[in-house]
């Protein structure tokens, strides 16, 4: 069974989906900041590797996460991606 080896983790970004939305005065909603929040989330889960399904704004966050931790990324699937510029050239 795949469930013995693989798990699906689908976090909402702060302010998106079912998550709380901190004020823009209290939280930086940049793609870099969302990538950092996601990075900390994956570290708390102690993920040793992962696959990313990237779509919409999640692609801009996921690309940054992939650059930050390219050795943890095993697979990526890109669909309807919004690719916003950054210091990474993404």
Biopython code that builds the backbone (N, CA, C, O; Angstrom):
import numpy as np
from Bio.PDB.StructureBuilder import StructureBuilder

atoms = [
    (1, "UNK", "N", (0.820, -1.183, 0.000)),
    (1, "UNK", "CA", (0.000, 0.000, 0.000)),
    (1, "UNK", "C", (0.871, 1.257, 0.000)),
    (1, "UNK", "O", (1.881, 1.324, 0.702)),
    (2, "UNK", "N", (0.478, 2.229, -0.778)),
    (2, "UNK", "CA", (1.205, 3.494, -0.802)),
    (2, "UNK", "C", (1.070, 4.253, 0.510)),
    (2, "UNK", "O", (1.983, 4.984, 0.896)),
    (3, "UNK", "N", (-0.046, 4.093, 1.196)),
    (3, "UNK", "CA", (-0.275, 4.809, 2.453)),
    (3, "UNK", "C", (0.747, 4.455, 3.522)),
    (3, "UNK", "O", (0.970, 5.238, 4.445)),
    (4, "UNK", "N", (1.366, 3.294, 3.411)),
    (4, "UNK", "CA", (2.396, 2.915, 4.370)),
    (4, "UNK", "C", (3.678, 3.713, 4.169)),
    (4, "UNK", "O", (4.471, 3.864, 5.099)),
    (5, "UNK", "N", (3.882, 4.222, 2.961)),
    (5, "UNK", "CA", (5.129, 4.897, 2.631)),
    (5, "UNK", "C", (4.968, 6.392, 2.339)),
    (5, "UNK", "O", (5.891, 7.176, 2.564)),
    (6, "UNK", "N", (3.801, 6.779, 1.840)),
    (6, "UNK", "CA", (3.575, 8.163, 1.419)),
    (6, "UNK", "C", (2.397, 8.783, 2.167)),
    (6, "UNK", "O", (1.457, 8.091, 2.556)),
    (7, "UNK", "N", (2.466, 10.091, 2.360)),
    (7, "UNK", "CA", (1.406, 10.841, 3.025)),
    (7, "UNK", "C", (1.148, 12.117, 2.242)),
    (7, "UNK", "O", (2.072, 12.683, 1.659)),
    (8, "UNK", "N", (-0.068, 12.566, 2.222)),
    (8, "UNK", "CA", (-0.433, 13.829, 1.582)),
    (8, "UNK", "C", (-0.498, 14.909, 2.654)),
    (8, "UNK", "O", (-1.185, 14.758, 3.664)),
    (9, "UNK", "N", (0.218, 15.987, 2.424)),
    (9, "UNK", "CA", (0.205, 17.142, 3.311)),
    (9, "UNK", "C", (-0.180, 18.331, 2.443)),
    (9, "UNK", "O", (0.519, 18.646, 1.479)),
    (10, "UNK", "N", (-1.270, 18.988, 2.770)),
    (10, "UNK", "CA", (-1.771, 20.091, 1.949)),
    (10, "UNK", "C", (-2.100, 21.294, 2.838)),
    (10, "UNK", "O", (-3.265, 21.531, 3.159)),
    (11, "UNK", "N", (-1.080, 22.047, 3.231)),
    (11, "UNK", "CA", (-1.336, 23.195, 4.107)),
    (11, "UNK", "C", (-1.935, 24.377, 3.344)),
    (11, "UNK", "O", (-1.677, 24.559, 2.154)),
    (12, "UNK", "N", (-2.726, 25.163, 4.040)),
    (12, "UNK", "CA", (-3.186, 26.447, 3.502)),
    (12, "UNK", "C", (-2.156, 27.505, 3.874)),
    (12, "UNK", "O", (-1.593, 27.478, 4.968)),
    (13, "UNK", "N", (-1.918, 28.423, 2.970)),
    (13, "UNK", "CA", (-1.066, 29.560, 3.306)),
    (13, "UNK", "C", (-1.843, 30.498, 4.224)),
    (13, "UNK", "O", (-3.070, 30.555, 4.146)),
    (14, "UNK", "N", (-1.149, 31.233, 5.091)),
    (14, "UNK", "CA", (-1.849, 32.213, 5.928)),
    (14, "UNK", "C", (-2.674, 33.163, 5.045)),
    (14, "UNK", "O", (-2.172, 33.730, 4.075)),
    (15, "UNK", "N", (-3.938, 33.316, 5.407)),
    (15, "UNK", "CA", (-4.811, 34.201, 4.655)),
    (15, "UNK", "C", (-5.506, 33.552, 3.476)),
    (15, "UNK", "O", (-6.292, 34.207, 2.791)),
    (16, "UNK", "N", (-5.234, 32.270, 3.220)),
    (16, "UNK", "CA", (-5.846, 31.552, 2.104)),
    (16, "UNK", "C", (-6.582, 30.330, 2.636)),
    (16, "UNK", "O", (-6.299, 29.852, 3.735)),
    (17, "UNK", "N", (-7.526, 29.831, 1.847)),
    (17, "UNK", "CA", (-8.250, 28.623, 2.237)),
    (17, "UNK", "C", (-8.961, 28.795, 3.559)),
    (17, "UNK", "O", (-9.653, 29.790, 3.774)),
    (18, "UNK", "N", (-8.796, 27.831, 4.444)),
    (18, "UNK", "CA", (-9.476, 27.833, 5.740)),
    (18, "UNK", "C", (-8.601, 28.391, 6.865)),
    (18, "UNK", "O", (-8.975, 28.310, 8.035)),
    (19, "UNK", "N", (-7.442, 28.956, 6.523)),
    (19, "UNK", "CA", (-6.547, 29.471, 7.563)),
    (19, "UNK", "C", (-6.965, 30.875, 7.995)),
    (19, "UNK", "O", (-7.750, 31.545, 7.323)),
    (20, "UNK", "N", (-6.422, 31.298, 9.131)),
    (20, "UNK", "CA", (-6.688, 32.664, 9.594)),
    (20, "UNK", "C", (-5.927, 33.649, 8.707)),
    (20, "UNK", "O", (-4.965, 33.278, 8.033)),
    (21, "UNK", "N", (-6.361, 34.884, 8.715)),
    (21, "UNK", "CA", (-5.753, 35.911, 7.868)),
    (21, "UNK", "C", (-5.223, 37.048, 8.733)),
    (21, "UNK", "O", (-5.957, 37.974, 9.079)),
    (22, "UNK", "N", (-3.940, 36.967, 9.077)),
    (22, "UNK", "CA", (-3.359, 38.080, 9.842)),
    (22, "UNK", "C", (-3.440, 39.379, 9.031)),
    (22, "UNK", "O", (-3.448, 39.352, 7.800)),
    (23, "UNK", "N", (-3.499, 40.484, 9.717)),
    (23, "UNK", "CA", (-3.525, 41.796, 9.076)),
    (23, "UNK", "C", (-2.256, 41.992, 8.246)),
    (23, "UNK", "O", (-1.197, 41.474, 8.599)),
    (24, "UNK", "N", (-2.360, 42.730, 7.155)),
    (24, "UNK", "CA", (-1.176, 43.021, 6.332)),
    (24, "UNK", "C", (-0.174, 43.856, 7.116)),
    (24, "UNK", "O", (0.999, 43.922, 6.749)),
    (25, "UNK", "N", (-0.621, 44.490, 8.187)),
    (25, "UNK", "CA", (0.301, 45.222, 9.064)),
    (25, "UNK", "C", (1.103, 44.276, 9.950)),
    (25, "UNK", "O", (2.167, 44.638, 10.453)),
    (26, "UNK", "N", (0.584, 43.053, 10.141)),
    (26, "UNK", "CA", (1.227, 42.087, 11.028)),
    (26, "UNK", "C", (1.939, 40.951, 10.309)),
    (26, "UNK", "O", (2.715, 40.216, 10.919)),
    (27, "UNK", "N", (1.675, 40.806, 9.008)),
    (27, "UNK", "CA", (2.250, 39.672, 8.272)),
    (27, "UNK", "C", (2.617, 40.105, 6.857)),
    (27, "UNK", "O", (1.846, 40.794, 6.190)),
    (28, "UNK", "N", (3.795, 39.696, 6.407)),
    (28, "UNK", "CA", (4.276, 39.980, 5.052)),
    (28, "UNK", "C", (3.771, 38.871, 4.125)),
    (28, "UNK", "O", (4.218, 37.728, 4.219)),
    (29, "UNK", "N", (2.856, 39.207, 3.244)),
    (29, "UNK", "CA", (2.252, 38.218, 2.350)),
    (29, "UNK", "C", (3.054, 38.009, 1.066)),
    (29, "UNK", "O", (2.486, 37.602, 0.053)),
    (30, "UNK", "N", (4.352, 38.277, 1.087)),
    (30, "UNK", "CA", (5.186, 38.058, -0.099)),
    (30, "UNK", "C", (5.384, 36.562, -0.339)),
    (30, "UNK", "O", (5.216, 35.755, 0.575)),
    (31, "UNK", "N", (5.738, 36.199, -1.560)),
    (31, "UNK", "CA", (6.002, 34.790, -1.877)),
    (31, "UNK", "C", (7.178, 34.264, -1.057)),
    (31, "UNK", "O", (7.188, 33.103, -0.648)),
    (32, "UNK", "N", (8.163, 35.124, -0.823)),
    (32, "UNK", "CA", (9.315, 34.700, -0.027)),
    (32, "UNK", "C", (8.892, 34.358, 1.396)),
    (32, "UNK", "O", (9.335, 33.354, 1.953)),
    (33, "UNK", "N", (8.038, 35.187, 1.982)),
    (33, "UNK", "CA", (7.576, 34.940, 3.354)),
    (33, "UNK", "C", (6.706, 33.688, 3.420)),
    (33, "UNK", "O", (6.826, 32.896, 4.355)),
    (34, "UNK", "N", (5.825, 33.505, 2.425)),
    (34, "UNK", "CA", (4.994, 32.300, 2.396)),
    (34, "UNK", "C", (5.862, 31.045, 2.246)),
    (34, "UNK", "O", (5.541, 30.001, 2.813)),
    (35, "UNK", "N", (6.950, 31.141, 1.491)),
    (35, "UNK", "CA", (7.875, 30.010, 1.350)),
    (35, "UNK", "C", (8.560, 29.719, 2.686)),
    (35, "UNK", "O", (8.732, 28.558, 3.057)),
    (36, "UNK", "N", (8.945, 30.759, 3.399)),
    (36, "UNK", "CA", (9.590, 30.582, 4.701)),
    (36, "UNK", "C", (8.632, 29.938, 5.704)),
    (36, "UNK", "O", (9.034, 29.058, 6.465)),
    (37, "UNK", "N", (7.377, 30.366, 5.712)),
    (37, "UNK", "CA", (6.369, 29.769, 6.599)),
    (37, "UNK", "C", (6.181, 28.291, 6.250)),
    (37, "UNK", "O", (6.101, 27.439, 7.135)),
    (38, "UNK", "N", (6.112, 27.999, 4.952)),
    (38, "UNK", "CA", (5.952, 26.605, 4.515)),
    (38, "UNK", "C", (7.183, 25.782, 4.869)),
    (38, "UNK", "O", (7.066, 24.624, 5.271)),
    (39, "UNK", "N", (8.355, 26.372, 4.723)),
    (39, "UNK", "CA", (9.597, 25.692, 5.097)),
    (39, "UNK", "C", (9.565, 25.302, 6.572)),
    (39, "UNK", "O", (9.896, 24.168, 6.919)),
    (40, "UNK", "N", (9.175, 26.218, 7.431)),
    (40, "UNK", "CA", (9.103, 25.928, 8.871)),
    (40, "UNK", "C", (8.075, 24.831, 9.161)),
    (40, "UNK", "O", (8.279, 23.989, 10.036)),
    (41, "UNK", "N", (6.977, 24.854, 8.420)),
    (41, "UNK", "CA", (5.946, 23.824, 8.566)),
    (41, "UNK", "C", (6.513, 22.446, 8.216)),
    (41, "UNK", "O", (6.288, 21.484, 8.951)),
    (42, "UNK", "N", (7.245, 22.340, 7.100)),
    (42, "UNK", "CA", (7.815, 21.051, 6.699)),
    (42, "UNK", "C", (8.880, 20.591, 7.695)),
    (42, "UNK", "O", (9.028, 19.394, 7.940)),
    (43, "UNK", "N", (9.614, 21.534, 8.264)),
    (43, "UNK", "CA", (10.617, 21.176, 9.270)),
    (43, "UNK", "C", (9.952, 20.633, 10.528)),
    (43, "UNK", "O", (10.450, 19.677, 11.123)),
    (44, "UNK", "N", (8.824, 21.232, 10.945)),
    (44, "UNK", "CA", (8.111, 20.729, 12.130)),
    (44, "UNK", "C", (7.587, 19.319, 11.900)),
    (44, "UNK", "O", (7.495, 18.524, 12.835)),
    (45, "UNK", "N", (7.242, 19.008, 10.642)),
    (45, "UNK", "CA", (6.783, 17.660, 10.319)),
    (45, "UNK", "C", (7.944, 16.696, 10.114)),
    (45, "UNK", "O", (7.743, 15.491, 9.960)),
    (46, "UNK", "N", (9.172, 17.241, 10.113)),
    (46, "UNK", "CA", (10.379, 16.433, 9.935)),
    (46, "UNK", "C", (10.349, 15.647, 8.616)),
    (46, "UNK", "O", (10.685, 14.464, 8.583)),
    (47, "UNK", "N", (9.945, 16.316, 7.540)),
    (47, "UNK", "CA", (9.911, 15.656, 6.236)),
    (47, "UNK", "C", (11.326, 15.478, 5.698)),
    (47, "UNK", "O", (12.094, 16.438, 5.636)),
    (48, "UNK", "N", (11.665, 14.272, 5.316)),
    (48, "UNK", "CA", (13.007, 14.001, 4.792)),
    (48, "UNK", "C", (13.067, 14.191, 3.279)),
    (48, "UNK", "O", (14.150, 14.363, 2.721)),
    (49, "UNK", "N", (11.926, 14.161, 2.619)),
    (49, "UNK", "CA", (11.826, 14.434, 1.186)),
    (49, "UNK", "C", (10.363, 14.701, 0.868)),
    (49, "UNK", "O", (9.478, 14.369, 1.656)),
    (50, "UNK", "N", (10.116, 15.300, -0.282)),
    (50, "UNK", "CA", (8.737, 15.547, -0.667)),
    (50, "UNK", "C", (8.597, 15.744, -2.163)),
    (50, "UNK", "O", (9.564, 16.007, -2.878)),
    (51, "UNK", "N", (7.356, 15.607, -2.610)),
    (51, "UNK", "CA", (6.966, 15.914, -3.982)),
    (51, "UNK", "C", (6.044, 17.118, -3.902)),
    (51, "UNK", "O", (5.270, 17.246, -2.953)),
    (52, "UNK", "N", (6.119, 17.990, -4.874)),
    (52, "UNK", "CA", (5.278, 19.184, -4.879)),
    (52, "UNK", "C", (4.319, 19.159, -6.058)),
    (52, "UNK", "O", (4.715, 18.856, -7.184)),
    (53, "UNK", "N", (3.064, 19.477, -5.797)),
    (53, "UNK", "CA", (2.090, 19.729, -6.854)),
    (53, "UNK", "C", (1.865, 21.228, -6.830)),
    (53, "UNK", "O", (1.308, 21.763, -5.872)),
    (54, "UNK", "N", (2.298, 21.906, -7.885)),
    (54, "UNK", "CA", (2.296, 23.364, -7.897)),
    (54, "UNK", "C", (1.222, 23.899, -8.829)),
    (54, "UNK", "O", (1.152, 23.515, -9.997)),
    (55, "UNK", "N", (0.383, 24.790, -8.304)),
    (55, "UNK", "CA", (-0.614, 25.453, -9.132)),
    (55, "UNK", "C", (-0.896, 26.839, -8.574)),
    (55, "UNK", "O", (-0.675, 27.107, -7.393)),
    (56, "UNK", "N", (-1.387, 27.712, -9.442)),
    (56, "UNK", "CA", (-1.783, 29.060, -9.067)),
    (56, "UNK", "C", (-0.646, 29.742, -8.287)),
    (56, "UNK", "O", (0.517, 29.605, -8.666)),
    (57, "UNK", "N", (-0.957, 30.469, -7.215)),
    (57, "UNK", "CA", (0.103, 31.155, -6.471)),
    (57, "UNK", "C", (0.997, 30.185, -5.716)),
    (57, "UNK", "O", (2.129, 30.524, -5.371)),
    (58, "UNK", "N", (0.500, 28.984, -5.458)),
    (58, "UNK", "CA", (1.311, 27.972, -4.791)),
    (58, "UNK", "C", (2.559, 27.624, -5.582)),
    (58, "UNK", "O", (3.558, 27.187, -5.011)),
    (59, "UNK", "N", (2.507, 27.815, -6.895)),
    (59, "UNK", "CA", (3.683, 27.550, -7.727)),
    (59, "UNK", "C", (4.803, 28.524, -7.395)),
    (59, "UNK", "O", (5.962, 28.123, -7.286)),
    (60, "UNK", "N", (4.469, 29.795, -7.235)),
    (60, "UNK", "CA", (5.494, 30.786, -6.896)),
    (60, "UNK", "C", (6.119, 30.502, -5.541)),
    (60, "UNK", "O", (7.309, 30.737, -5.336)),
    (61, "UNK", "N", (5.318, 29.998, -4.624)),
    (61, "UNK", "CA", (5.835, 29.614, -3.304)),
    (61, "UNK", "C", (6.630, 28.314, -3.425)),
    (61, "UNK", "O", (7.725, 28.206, -2.873)),
    (62, "UNK", "N", (6.092, 27.335, -4.135)),
    (62, "UNK", "CA", (6.750, 26.043, -4.288)),
    (62, "UNK", "C", (8.087, 26.117, -5.009)),
    (62, "UNK", "O", (9.025, 25.404, -4.652)),
    (63, "UNK", "N", (8.185, 26.980, -6.027)),
    (63, "UNK", "CA", (9.459, 27.150, -6.720)),
    (63, "UNK", "C", (10.520, 27.663, -5.755)),
    (63, "UNK", "O", (11.664, 27.208, -5.777)),
    (64, "UNK", "N", (10.139, 28.595, -4.926)),
    (64, "UNK", "CA", (11.085, 29.127, -3.936)),
    (64, "UNK", "C", (11.489, 28.043, -2.934)),
    (64, "UNK", "O", (12.659, 27.929, -2.569)),
    (65, "UNK", "N", (10.528, 27.265, -2.502)),
    (65, "UNK", "CA", (10.813, 26.176, -1.568)),
    (65, "UNK", "C", (11.755, 25.155, -2.216)),
    (65, "UNK", "O", (12.668, 24.646, -1.564)),
    (66, "UNK", "N", (11.531, 24.860, -3.491)),
    (66, "UNK", "CA", (12.392, 23.918, -4.211)),
    (66, "UNK", "C", (13.824, 24.436, -4.314)),
    (66, "UNK", "O", (14.774, 23.662, -4.199)),
    (67, "UNK", "N", (13.981, 25.733, -4.528)),
    (67, "UNK", "CA", (15.321, 26.318, -4.602)),
    (67, "UNK", "C", (15.987, 26.294, -3.229)),
    (67, "UNK", "O", (17.184, 26.031, -3.114)),
    (68, "UNK", "N", (15.206, 26.569, -2.200)),
    (68, "UNK", "CA", (15.744, 26.596, -0.840)),
    (68, "UNK", "C", (16.190, 25.213, -0.377)),
    (68, "UNK", "O", (17.145, 25.092, 0.390)),
    (69, "UNK", "N", (15.495, 24.157, -0.848)),
    (69, "UNK", "CA", (15.763, 22.796, -0.381)),
    (69, "UNK", "C", (15.750, 21.812, -1.542)),
    (69, "UNK", "O", (15.002, 20.834, -1.532)),
    (70, "UNK", "N", (16.568, 22.075, -2.523)),
    (70, "UNK", "CA", (16.533, 21.257, -3.742)),
    (70, "UNK", "C", (16.871, 19.791, -3.489)),
    (70, "UNK", "O", (16.480, 18.937, -4.285)),
    (71, "UNK", "N", (17.571, 19.477, -2.428)),
    (71, "UNK", "CA", (17.927, 18.081, -2.162)),
    (71, "UNK", "C", (16.787, 17.296, -1.516)),
    (71, "UNK", "O", (16.837, 16.067, -1.464)),
    (72, "UNK", "N", (15.769, 17.985, -1.028)),
    (72, "UNK", "CA", (14.617, 17.310, -0.449)),
    (72, "UNK", "C", (13.539, 17.014, -1.486)),
    (72, "UNK", "O", (12.705, 16.131, -1.289)),
    (73, "UNK", "N", (13.562, 17.754, -2.588)),
    (73, "UNK", "CA", (12.529, 17.616, -3.619)),
    (73, "UNK", "C", (12.793, 16.380, -4.468)),
    (73, "UNK", "O", (13.866, 16.233, -5.053)),
    (74, "UNK", "N", (11.809, 15.498, -4.530)),
    (74, "UNK", "CA", (11.928, 14.266, -5.317)),
    (74, "UNK", "C", (11.136, 14.326, -6.613)),
    (74, "UNK", "O", (11.465, 13.630, -7.573)),
    (75, "UNK", "N", (10.096, 15.151, -6.650)),
    (75, "UNK", "CA", (9.216, 15.207, -7.815)),
    (75, "UNK", "C", (8.422, 16.508, -7.761)),
    (75, "UNK", "O", (8.113, 17.005, -6.678)),
    (76, "UNK", "N", (8.095, 17.055, -8.919)),
    (76, "UNK", "CA", (7.189, 18.194, -8.948)),
    (76, "UNK", "C", (6.267, 18.074, -10.154)),
    (76, "UNK", "O", (6.658, 17.579, -11.211)),
    (77, "UNK", "N", (5.055, 18.530, -9.973)),
    (77, "UNK", "CA", (4.057, 18.573, -11.045)),
    (77, "UNK", "C", (3.547, 19.995, -11.067)),
    (77, "UNK", "O", (3.126, 20.521, -10.037)),
    (78, "UNK", "N", (3.578, 20.621, -12.221)),
    (78, "UNK", "CA", (3.190, 22.022, -12.345)),
    (78, "UNK", "C", (1.917, 22.105, -13.179)),
    (78, "UNK", "O", (1.833, 21.535, -14.267)),
    (79, "UNK", "N", (0.920, 22.829, -12.649)),
    (79, "UNK", "CA", (-0.363, 22.972, -13.332)),
    (79, "UNK", "C", (-0.881, 24.398, -13.144)),
    (79, "UNK", "O", (-0.990, 24.875, -12.015)),
    (80, "UNK", "N", (-1.198, 25.071, -14.233)),
    (80, "UNK", "CA", (-1.784, 26.422, -14.190)),
    (80, "UNK", "C", (-1.035, 27.314, -13.208)),
    (80, "UNK", "O", (-1.641, 27.920, -12.324)),
    (81, "UNK", "N", (0.269, 27.392, -13.366)),
    (81, "UNK", "CA", (1.114, 28.087, -12.410)),
    (81, "UNK", "C", (1.166, 29.587, -12.670)),
    (81, "UNK", "O", (1.270, 30.032, -13.814)),
    (82, "UNK", "N", (1.094, 30.345, -11.605)),
    (82, "UNK", "CA", (1.352, 31.770, -11.626)),
    (82, "UNK", "C", (2.792, 31.933, -11.152)),
    (82, "UNK", "O", (3.093, 31.666, -9.989)),
    (83, "UNK", "N", (3.666, 32.360, -12.026)),
    (83, "UNK", "CA", (5.093, 32.450, -11.691)),
    (83, "UNK", "C", (5.485, 33.912, -11.562)),
    (83, "UNK", "O", (5.726, 34.591, -12.560)),
    (84, "UNK", "N", (5.547, 34.383, -10.352)),
    (84, "UNK", "CA", (5.895, 35.766, -10.074)),
    (84, "UNK", "C", (7.393, 35.902, -9.861)),
    (84, "UNK", "O", (8.020, 35.002, -9.303)),
    (85, "UNK", "N", (7.970, 37.000, -10.292)),
    (85, "UNK", "CA", (9.409, 37.238, -10.202)),
    (85, "UNK", "C", (9.914, 37.348, -8.783)),
    (85, "UNK", "O", (9.168, 37.648, -7.850)),
    (86, "UNK", "N", (11.224, 37.093, -8.645)),
    (86, "UNK", "CA", (11.861, 37.195, -7.345)),
    (86, "UNK", "C", (13.366, 37.242, -7.530)),
    (86, "UNK", "O", (13.872, 37.223, -8.652)),
    (87, "UNK", "N", (14.058, 37.302, -6.428)),
    (87, "UNK", "CA", (15.522, 37.306, -6.483)),
    (87, "UNK", "C", (16.077, 35.981, -7.009)),
    (87, "UNK", "O", (17.237, 35.911, -7.413)),
    (88, "UNK", "N", (15.245, 34.924, -7.004)),
    (88, "UNK", "CA", (15.684, 33.636, -7.500)),
    (88, "UNK", "C", (15.590, 33.541, -9.016)),
    (88, "UNK", "O", (16.017, 32.543, -9.597)),
    (89, "UNK", "N", (15.041, 34.560, -9.664)),
    (89, "UNK", "CA", (14.865, 34.513, -11.109)),
    (89, "UNK", "C", (13.686, 33.661, -11.514)),
    (89, "UNK", "O", (13.613, 33.191, -12.649)),
    (90, "UNK", "N", (12.771, 33.461, -10.600)),
    (90, "UNK", "CA", (11.597, 32.638, -10.877)),
    (90, "UNK", "C", (10.413, 33.556, -11.143)),
    (90, "UNK", "O", (9.308, 33.080, -11.401)),
]
sb = StructureBuilder()
sb.init_structure("model")
sb.init_model(0)
sb.init_chain("A")
sb.init_seg("    ")
for serial, (resi, resn, name, xyz) in enumerate(atoms, 1):
    if name == "N":
        sb.init_residue(resn, " ", resi, " ")
    sb.init_atom(name, np.array(xyz, "f"), 0.0, 1.0, " ", f" {name:<3s}", serial, name[0])
structure = sb.get_structure()
